[in-house]
Amino acid sequence: MAPATPTLQAALRNKPLTQGELVVLLAYLEQAQSAQPADRTHLLTFFLLGFSGMVLALAALHAVWRQRLCAVRQPPIATQQRGEM
């Protein structure tokens, strides 16, 4: 006899579960159903650490590249202000 789920029915169509396998499967499913829900604080900590790392990386990139745009734009602006264009 195969369990009533479509996935297991397809997998066990040619070789059905034995009585012993069925007992073990049902015991596992009952134990999994009565288990405590997972603690979500680890997920929140992971998200906050990732977000903090992203903010720090963006701040570091801004500090490194801040002068780059000024160095690239200053010569054309100075040329334009002198009226050489």
Phi, psi and omega in degrees: 000126179269149177298164187276010178269142182300323181294312180290328177297318179293321182287329186252016182298316184275335181223090183292161179292146173279170180299320180294318178296322179295319179296316180296318180297315179295322178297318178297314181295322177294319179293320180292326180289325182271358181291154179290146177294154183293148178284125185267001181293329178295323178295317179295317178298316179300315180296314182294321177294319178296317179295317178297318178298321179295317180297316179296319179295319178294321178296319179295318178296321178296317180296322181286317187267356183301316182284340182298313182294324178295318181293328180281323186272335185299315179300314179294324179292318179296322178295318181293320180292329178282348180083021182277351181276000000 
